[in-house]
């Protein structure tokens, strides 16, 4: 079964999740989302697979978020998706996608349920 991982090689959780899946022989399509940002449409579809709203996937501690002037509690999903599409560093990582399902790899073992 082939999986897709939205990966940031500088992130320890992302590296650990990728290594965990590779060690289990899972074929991966690696998307370095900082180099190849997701579109707003792709982010919306991914949120649906995750069963999350945009606020749940947003990294609010990043300087880019603080500089945006957006208030996470009052912003709409559309506004937050637009922000994450333009500033991909604000997307929680890693995300592993298999078919119609996806999970955030925090902790890395969280993604293993996709393969059961």
BELWOZI-V698648 format. One record per helix or strand. SS is the DSSP state (H for helix, E for strand). FROM is the first residue (numbers start at 1). TO is the last residue. If there is no record, write none. Layout:
BEGIN
ss->SS from->FROM to->TO
ss->SS from->FROM to->TO
END
This chain:
BEGIN
ss->E from->2 to->7
ss->H from->12 to->23
ss->E from->27 to->32
ss->H from->40 to->50
ss->H from->54 to->57
ss->E from->58 to->58
ss->H from->63 to->68
ss->H from->77 to->86
ss->H from->88 to->90
ss->E from->91 to->91
ss->E from->95 to->98
ss->E from->101 to->104
ss->H from->108 to->115
END
